[in-house]
Amino acid sequence: MKVEPLSDALGAELVEFDIKRPCTLEERSLLRRFFCKYHLLLVRGQDVKAEDQTRFVGYFGPMHRRADGKQETFISNRVEKGVATGQSRLLWHQDGTYGIHPGIATSLLAEDVSPDAVPTLFANAVRALEQLPAALRSRIEPLHTVHGKDAYLERTDVRFSVDNIPDDAPGEQFVTFEQPIIYDTPHSRQKTLLVSEFFTSHVVELPREQSEDLLQDLFSRLYADGNVYGHKWQAQDVIIWDNMALHHCRPADMGTATRRMRRQSLDGWFTNDGTIDWPETVVARARTAD
Ligand SMILES: [Fe+2]
């Protein structure tokens, strides 16, 4: 098994790797090390079935199981059972930052994509934090932000703000959680930036105007071209990415080009000695967005 980097910013393709053959314990450990180093791993050009993705994702940690017992969801612009998901542009985010446990990792299998399907973009928040000027890093070190999500909102191109929560909103409509801007990842022991264009409302410790200036400064560094990898999908691509190290977005409406993804995520992380439990609690209450 080898890796070939996908960009200067992040990501690597696994080569000389057969996703259809069960991995040894040593290979699984190596996959987790590659994951923590590159933050996104791609398997391309193989006849990948759903069970191959499930086995592969299961090397990294215990898999998230939904309330209905299923271990997967689908992100599609095809109408299925009267419902299409993920149609519109999707702002930059990390999954689940509006809850106590932001997701550790997410995987997508491109079950059916046309060559002109909209790409998925990834930005490296660990790298962006490392490259911050020292004074800016010191400034954000003690600060926190409020993240939130409107569970009733279908649109994925509108930034969350606590200022837009109506006084008479039902209790289950909005979920919010306060997070440190600099976040210690439980699985890779890295530091990352946990502020995003989609879910971050404001900095707790600052007046709104200063808060917004600071957030826009951080967004401009996070989402700068040199810190981003754009993944142009090919049929049966499998990727798994670090949801804390990387932000992801869909930069445009899906349009009509076929784009159907099978999505799985983790509820923890396997170490060589055991398991870090990290259940996706809030995601079950709010609609997921990918
Ligand atoms: Fe997402």
Boltz pocket constraint, residues with backbone or C-beta under 6 A from the ligand:
constraints:
  - pocket:
      binder: B
      contacts: [[A, 93], [A, 94], [A, 95], [A, 248], [A, 289], [A, 290]]
      max_distance: 6.0
